Amino acid sequence: MSLQSVREFFIAHQMNLPIIELDVLTPTVALAAQAHGVEPGRIAKTLAFRLSDGRVILIVACGDARINHGKFKGVFGRGKMLNAEDVVRLTGHPVGGVCPFGLAHPLPVYLDHSLRNFDQVLPAAGSVNSAVRISPQQLAQVTMGQWVEVC
């Protein structure tokens, strides 16, 4: 269902992006990078957080980047990563396939500046064996993502 919601999102947004479906599972940055033959930084991981005010947000960052708690707090205040059950319920995507497309519930998307180091990145496409190749600029446009520096 999750992969289908991404397909429907792309159709609704008139995006002609092929979804790459692999025969191997790619639920981690390392496995995804190996399967796609790219450096880990090109894998665009999507992380879900609940902020202290109760809002849930998504942050998309380079696969080799780490959230810097001080920077995160400076932008968003306090926050905590969602557990797997909440991730699936709120995004509609399984952990390892979470992406900012075709979400079960509308969530604000924030893009870390680390993505700008690449001309193309590979976020998941709603399943643990799928991805798309997309420029960071197009990713920001289609998700209405706001640029932040939290890594």
Secondary structure, 3 states (H helix, E strand, C coil): CHHHHHHHHHHHCCCCCCCEECCCCCCCHHHHHHHHCCCHHHEEEEEEEEECCCCEEEEEEECCCCCCHHHHHHHHCCEEECCHHHHHHHHCCCCCCCCCCCCCCCCCEEEEHHHHHCCCEEEECCCCCEECCECHHHHHHHHCCEEECCC
